[in-house]
Amino acid sequence: MQVSDTEKEEKSSIESFNFDNLESTFNQEHSSTGFMNVLRNTSFLILWLGQIFSQLADKVYLVLIIAIISANFQSEGQSISGWVSMVMIAFTIPAVLFGSLAGVYVDRWSKKAVLVISNLLRGILVLMIPFCLSIDSINKQIFSFPFAFWLLLLITFSVSTLTQFFAPAEQSTIPLIVKKQDLLAANSLYTTTMMAMLIVGFAIGDPLLVLVEKWGEKFAFNYGQELLVGVSYGVAGLILIILNTQEKNHHKQTQEKHPFEDIKEGLRYLKKNHRVRNALFQLVILFSIFAALAVLAVRLAETIPGMEASQFGYLLASAGLGIGIGGTFVTHQGKMTSHAKLGFWGSIGMASALSGLSVSTHSLVFALMMTVILGFFAALVGVPMQTTIQAETPPEMRGKVFGLQNNAVNIALSLPLALAGVAETYFGLRVVLIILALLAVGASALNSLITPK
């Protein structure tokens, strides 16, 4: 039976991205792969700075919206949960609906243009919030909610939609501007920053906004909080204007097809490439655990002697410290240990740390130590798995694959955020932490099953 040229090219493409050959290449390279070597890459440094401002703005934005609801819409004695739930729905729907679709268009468009425009537009949208709030004086109600609140939901929906384009464009750009031997170090910084912003952004969001509000009061300026978030997005966009992505025409998808055909093509690629699929699965589990931890940290802080619920940020910050240490370790150790083994031991280590955290409510020092260890082993999962996806996926497929990845990760983030608090109420903190530990163990077991001998 004859094999078509298309099938030959597809088979050749998959074989050319053989994982074993890839790791062999990593091990044989003599160039330094430390953080400083990557940061000396001007293009990556620019992308990384844009990532910091953009992702910090993402997290502080949600804190800002909750503060606006509390100050403008919540009645005295009324629960804020209903208002916040609607905001979270508006923020989550675009991730579910457009995450994969955005990746398709990232493969077709200039990645630099997507990076710049998505940030600048998000900044403009945030700066429109004061105008929306001023409309509230009309007292117009739609379905028992103020008209201004519906405008706030529309802005939130739009900001989240633009984020779905930024994320896969950013991930697809890294392999274009970073040498193969530096990919592990680059992804270590990228993944560490992403997870640190998830943790630190929520922890510092409220005190940062309070500080800006007090500063604004001195100058009779009431919109300093919106200005902070909007300008953060704007700074990210302006920084990325000078980025040289080194993108060539052959890095883009030139064949125009129906977007849903492209999504199917991405799914077919994941079905054929078990290593990329496995890496994606590991990342979904990882972010699910950390999303749940962000919710449970408040209750954990409340149970530890000498801590108050409002000090939960210390626990999250210690996890961020562990991620930074783990990322540094992976950058150097990853040259000698396979990504699959790092992911396996990372999952086992996370399970052990979560088990330890479940019995640490009597000691602040022990709890902080467990969260540092948890962060350390999380980096052993996140960094090599992200590197695997980037290195094995052909340039013309990266947008689609990263779109699917962000789609899955966003869903994975949303469910624990919604369920972790409820589960803790019914089952208790210790039981929920043990469940998360078992989830990490399950991920490591599936990792062994999926990876062929």
DOLUMDO-792069 format. One record per residue (C-alpha): residue number from 1; residue in one letter; z, x, y. Coordinates in steps of 0.1 Angstrom, whole numbers, plus 5000, padded with zeros to 4 digits. Each point is the difference from the previous one (the first is absolute). Layout:
// DOLUMDO-792069
   nr  rest     z     x     y
  NUM     A     Z     X     Y
...
END
This chain:
// DOLUMDO-792069
   nr  rest     z     x     y
    1     M  5000  5000  5000
    2     Q  4990  5014  5034
    3     V  5026  5004  5028
    4     S  4990  4990  5035
    5     D  5001  5024  5029
    6     T  5027  4979  5016
    7     E  5022  5002  4969
    8     K  4994  5038  4998
    9     E  5010  5004  5036
   10     E  5031  4979  4995
   11     K  5010  5019  4969
   12     S  4994  5033  5018
   13     S  5021  4988  5030
   14     I  5030  4991  4978
   15     E  4997  5032  4980
   16     S  4998  5021  5031
   17     F  5034  4986  5010
   18     N  5017  5009  4967
   19     F  5037  5003  5007
   20     D  5006  5030  4977
   21     N  4973  5019  5018
   22     L  5014  4990  5033
   23     E  5035  5013  4992
   24     S  4985  5031  4986
   25     T  4982  5005  5033
   26     F  5033  4995  5019
   27     N  5017  5026  4978
   28     Q  4972  5026  5004
   29     E  4999  4998  5038
   30     H  5016  5030  5017
   31     S  5003  4985  5034
   32     S  5034  4990  5013
   33     T  5007  4963  4997
   34     G  5033  4998  5020
   35     F  5006  4975  5028
   36     M  4993  5026  5027
   37     N  4966  5008  4985
   38     V  4991  4963  5002
   39     L  5014  4995  5035
   40     R  4979  5029  5012
   41     N  4970  4978  4992
   42     T  4995  4985  5034
   43     S  4982  4969  4986
   44     F  5028  4992  4976
   45     L  5026  5006  5027
   46     I  4983  4975  5023
   47     L  4997  4974  4971
   48     W  5037  5006  4991
   49     L  5012  4995  5036
   50     G  4979  4968  5002
   51     Q  5016  4988  4968
   52     I  5036  5006  5013
   53     F  4994  4980  5032
   54     S  4981  4972  4983
   55     Q  5024  4995  4970
   56     L  5031  5002  5022
   57     A  4985  4974  5023
   58     D  4993  4978  4969
   59     K  5036  5000  4989
   60     V  5015  4997  5035
   61     Y  4976  4971  5007
   62     L  5017  4979  4974
   63     V  5034  5008  5014
   64     L  4987  4991  5035
   65     I  4987  4966  4988
   66     I  5034  4992  4985
   67     A  5017  5010  5032
   68     I  4976  4977  5020
   69     I  5007  4971  4977
   70     S  5038  5005  5004
   71     A  4997  5001  5038
   72     N  4974  4973  5006
   73     F  4998  4975  4972
   74     Q  5031  4999  4978
   75     S  5025  4974  5011
   76     E  5037  5006  4999
   77     G  5014  4995  4965
   78     Q  4965  4998  4985
   79     S  4990  5024  4972
   80     I  4974  5025  5009
   81     S  4987  5001  4964
   82     G  4974  4972  5005
   83     W  4985  5017  5030
   84     V  4999  5034  4984
   85     S  4985  4986  4968
   86     M  4970  4987  5019
   87     V  4995  5034  5017
   88     M  5001  5017  4966
   89     I  4975  4976  4986
   90     A  4977  5007  5030
   91     F  5004  5037  4995
   92     T  4994  4998  4962
   93     I  4970  4976  4997
   94     P  4975  5025  5015
   95     A  5012  5027  4975
   96     V  4993  4976  4971
   97     L  4968  4985  5013
   98     F  4983  5030  5018
   99     G  5015  5031  4984
  100     S  4972  5005  4975
  101     L  4973  4987  5023
  102     A  5010  5024  5028
  103     G  4995  5029  4976
  104     V  4964  4989  4993
  105     Y  4991  5002  5037
  106     V  5019  5033  5004
  107     D  4974  5015  4975
  108     R  4972  4987  5022
  109     W  5013  5008  5035
  110     S  5010  5032  5018
  111     K  5035  5007  4990
  112     K  5009  5016  5033
  113     A  4988  4969  5018
  114     V  5022  4978  4978
  115     L  5030  5022  5005
  116     V  4997  5000  5038
  117     I  4990  4964  5006
  118     S  5026  4985  4976
  119     N  5028  5018  5019
  120     L  4988  4992  5035
  121     L  4994  4963  4992
  122     R  5035  4998  4984
  123     G  5015  5015  5032
  124     I  4981  4975  5022
  125     L  5012  4971  4978
  126     V  5037  5011  5003
  127     L  4997  5003  5038
  128     M  4988  4963  5000
  129     I  5034  4988  4987
  130     P  5016  4997  5034
  131     F  4972  4977  5011
  132     C  5005  4978  4969
  133     L  5037  4997  5007
  134     S  4994  4989  5036
  135     I  4981  4970  4986
  136     D  5032  4988  4984
  137     S  5010  4984  5033
  138     I  4975  4972  4993
  139     N  5023  4989  4971
  140     K  4970  4989  4980
  141     Q  5009  4995  4963
  142     I  4976  5002  4970
  143     F  5015  4990  4966
  144     S  5035  5003  5015
  145     F  4995  5036  5011
  146     P  4993  5012  5036
  147     F  4964  5007  5009
  148     A  5010  5036  5010
  149     F  5014  5006  4965
  150     W  4967  4990  4985
  151     L  4983  5025  5023
  152     L  5025  5026  4988
  153     L  4990  4993  4964
  154     L  4963  5003  5009
  155     I  5007  5034  5015
  156     T  5020  5011  4970
  157     F  4972  4988  4977
  158     S  4974  5020  5020
  159     V  5021  5031  5001
  160     S  5004  4999  4962
  161     T  4963  4994  4995
  162     L  4991  5031  5020
  163     T  5026  5020  4980
  164     Q  4980  4992  4969
  165     F  4971  5019  5014
  166     F  5020  5030  5013
  167     A  5018  5008  4967
  168     P  4969  5005  4977
  169     A  4982  5018  5028
  170     E  5029  5024  5004
  171     Q  5003  5007  4963
  172     S  4962  5005  4996
  173     T  4999  5025  5028
  174     I  5025  5024  4985
  175     P  4977  5014  4972
  176     L  4972  5004  5027
  177     I  5021  5023  5022
  178     V  5022  5018  4975
  179     K  4989  5026  4975
  180     K  5005  4991  4963
  181     Q  5027  5027  4995
  182     D  5020  4985  5030
  183     L  4997  4963  4989
  184     L  5034  5001  4983
  185     A  5018  5013  5031
  186     A  4981  4976  5022
  187     N  5009  4971  4979
  188     S  5036  5012  4998
  189     L  5001  4997  5038
  190     Y  4981  4968  5001
  191     T  5021  4982  4973
  192     T  5033  5014  5014
  193     T  4991  4988  5034
  194     M  4989  4966  4987
  195     M  5032  4994  4981
  196     A  5022  5015  5027
  197     M  4985  4976  5026
  198     L  5007  4971  4976
  199     I  5036  5010  4999
  200     V  5007  5016  5034
  201     G  4979  4976  5019
  202     F  5021  4970  4990
  203     A  5032  5020  5004
  204     I  4994  5013  5036
  205     G  4979  4970  5011
  206     D  5029  4979  5014
  207     P  5020  5028  5018
  208     L  4967  5013  5014
  209     L  4990  4966  5014
  210     V  5036  4995  5014
  211     L  4998  5034  5017
  212     V  4966  4991  5016
  213     E  5013  4966  5011
  214     K  5029  5016  5018
  215     W  4977  5025  5016
  216     G  4977  4971  5011
  217     E  5030  4981  5016
  218     K  5006  5029  5024
  219     F  4965  4996  5014
  220     A  4999  4962  4997
  221     F  4973  5002  4974
  222     N  5004  4975  4971
  223     Y  4972  5010  4977
  224     G  5009  5036  4992
  225     Q  5003  4992  4963
  226     E  4964  4986  4997
  227     L  4988  5030  5021
  228     L  5016  5024  4976
  229     V  4983  4986  4969
  230     G  4967  4994  5017
  231     V  4999  5035  5015
  232     S  5008  5015  4965
  233     Y  4969  4983  4986
  234     G  4980  5012  5030
  235     V  5012  5036  4997
  236     A  4990  5000  4964
  237     G  4965  4987  5009
  238     L  4996  5026  5028
  239     I  5011  5029  4978
  240     L  4975  4990  4974
  241     I  4971  5000  5025
  242     I  4999  5038  4998
  243     L  5001  5000  4961
  244     N  4970  5016  4983
  245     T  4998  4982  4966
  246     Q  4970  5022  4989
  247     E  4986  4968  4986
  248     K  4963  5002  4989
  249     N  4976  4972  4992
  250     H  5003  5006  4963
  251     H  5038  4993  5003
  252     K  4992  4964  5010
  253     Q  4986  4972  4978
  254     T  4965  4994  5012
  255     Q  4990  4973  4976
  256     E  5009  4966  5015
  257     K  5014  4976  4975
  258     H  5021  4969  5002
  259     P  5036  5011  5007
  260     F  5013  4983  4969
  261     E  4976  5020  4979
  262     D  5015  5031  5015
  263     I  5035  4988  4992
  264     K  4989  4994  4964
  265     E  4985  5035  4999
  266     G  5034  5014  5011
  267     L  5017  4980  4972
  268     R  4975  5013  4975
  269     Y  5007  5035  5011
  270     L  5037  4995  4995
  271     K  4994  4985  4966
  272     K  4979  5031  4989
  273     N  5022  5027  5016
  274     H  5034  4996  4983
  275     R  5016  5028  5020
  276     V  4993  4985  5034
  277     R  5011  4966  4986
  278     N  5032  5015  4987
  279     A  5007  5018  5033
  280     L  4995  4967  5018
  281     F  5024  4983  4977
  282     Q  5026  5026  5006
  283     L  4997  4997  5038
  284     V  5004  4962  4998
  285     I  5033  5004  4980
  286     L  5012  5027  5024
  287     F  4995  4979  5031
  288     S  5015  4969  4983
  289     I  5032  5019  4994
  290     F  5002  5014  5035
  291     A  4993  4966  5016
  292     A  5028  4986  4980
  293     L  5023  5029  5009
  294     A  4993  4993  5037
  295     V  5014  4965  4996
  296     L  5029  5010  4977
  297     A  5011  5029  5022
  298     V  5017  4975  5024
  299     R  5021  4985  4972
  300     L  5007  5035  4985
  301     A  5013  5013  5033
  302     E  5022  4970  5003
  303     T  5017  5007  4967
  304     I  5007  5037  5006
  305     P  5034  5009  5015
  306     G  4997  5014  5035
  307     M  4965  4985  5006
  308     E  4989  4968  5017
  309     A  4969  4980  4992
  310     S  4984  5011  5033
  311     Q  5002  5036  4989
  312     F  4976  4995  4971
  313     G  4975  5023  5018
  314     Y  5020  5030  4988
  315     L  4992  4991  4964
  316     L  4963  4996  5008
  317     A  4999  5032  5020
  318     S  5016  5019  4971
  319     A  4972  4987  4977
  320     G  4975  5012  5026
  321     L  5016  5034  4999
  322     G  4996  5001  4962
  323     I  4964  4990  5004
  324     G  4994  5029  5023
  325     I  5017  5025  4976
  326     G  4981  4986  4971
  327     G  4967  5002  5019
  328     T  5006  5037  5007
  329     F  5009  5006  4963
  330     V  4968  4982  4988
  331     T  4978  5019  5024
  332     H  5009  5033  4982
  333     Q  5009  4988  4965
  334     G  4970  4977  4997
  335     K  4978  5031  4996
  336     M  5017  5007  4967
  337     T  5009  4965  4986
  338     S  4975  4972  4992
  339     H  5001  4969  5022
  340     A  5007  4979  4970
  341     K  5031  5020  4991
  342     L  5012  4999  5036
  343     G  4996  4963  5001
  344     F  5018  4995  4967
  345     W  5031  5021  5010
  346     G  4999  4985  5034
  347     S  5003  4965  4985
  348     I  5028  5011  4977
  349     G  5019  5017  5029
  350     M  4997  4968  5021
  351     A  5014  4979  4972
  352     S  5029  5024  4997
  353     A  5007  5000  5037
  354     L  4998  4962  5002
  355     S  5025  4997  4971
  356     G  5023  5024  5018
  357     L  4996  4980  5032
  358     S  5011  4969  4982
  359     V  5035  5015  4994
  360     S  5003  5018  5033
  361     T  5015  4972  5020
  362     H  5034  5018  5000
  363     S  4988  5032  5017
  364     L  4979  5006  5031
  365     V  4993  5036  4990
  366     F  4988  4990  4965
  367     A  4978  4972  5014
  368     L  4983  5024  5024
  369     M  4995  5026  4973
  370     M  4984  4974  4977
  371     T  4976  4988  5028
  372     V  4990  5036  5007
  373     I  4993  5005  4963
  374     L  4981  4967  4999
  375     G  4978  5011  5029
  376     F  4994  5034  4983
  377     F  4987  4986  4968
  378     A  4980  4973  5019
  379     A  4980  5028  5015
  380     L  4993  5013  4965
  381     V  4983  4967  4993
  382     G  4983  4992  5033
  383     V  4985  5033  5010
  384     P  4981  5009  4967
  385     M  4989  4964  4994
  386     Q  4985  4998  5035
  387     T  4983  5034  4995
  388     T  4986  4988  4967
  389     I  4984  4970  5016
  390     Q  4985  5019  5028
  391     A  4987  5029  4980
  392     E  4985  4980  4971
  393     T  4983  4973  5021
  394     P  4965  5008  5012
  395     P  4996  4999  5039
  396     E  4978  4968  4999
  397     M  5026  4982  4980
  398     R  5032  5010  5018
  399     G  5001  4971  5025
  400     K  4997  4974  4972
  401     V  5026  5017  4978
  402     F  5024  5006  5029
  403     G  4994  4964  5012
  404     L  5011  4988  4965
  405     Q  5029  5024  5001
  406     N  5013  4987  5033
  407     N  4994  4964  4988
  408     A  5022  5007  4970
  409     V  5026  5020  5019
  410     N  5004  4974  5027
  411     I  5006  4972  4974
  412     A  5024  5024  4983
  413     L  5019  5004  5033
  414     S  5000  4963  5008
  415     L  5015  4987  4968
  416     P  5031  5023  5000
  417     L  5006  4993  5037
  418     A  5001  4963  4992
  419     L  5018  5001  4967
  420     A  5025  5029  5001
  421     G  5025  4983  5023
  422     V  4999  4968  4979
  423     A  5004  5019  4968
  424     E  5030  5019  5014
  425     T  5016  4967  5010
  426     Y  4997  4985  4965
  427     F  5004  5031  4977
  428     G  5019  5025  5021
  429     L  4991  5034  5015
  430     R  5007  5020  4969
  431     V  4978  4978  4977
  432     V  4970  5001  5024
  433     L  5002  5038  5003
  434     I  5001  5003  4962
  435     I  4969  4977  4998
  436     L  4982  5024  5025
  437     A  5010  5029  4978
  438     L  4986  4983  4969
  439     L  4968  4994  5020
  440     A  4997  5037  5007
  441     V  5006  5008  4963
  442     G  4973  4975  4991
  443     A  4976  5017  5024
  444     S  5006  5033  4983
  445     A  4995  4985  4965
  446     L  4967  4983  5010
  447     N  4989  5033  5016
  448     S  5004  5016  4966
  449     L  4981  4972  4983
  450     I  4972  4999  5024
  451     T  4994  5037  5001
  452     P  4980  5009  4968
  453     K  5010  5028  4977
END
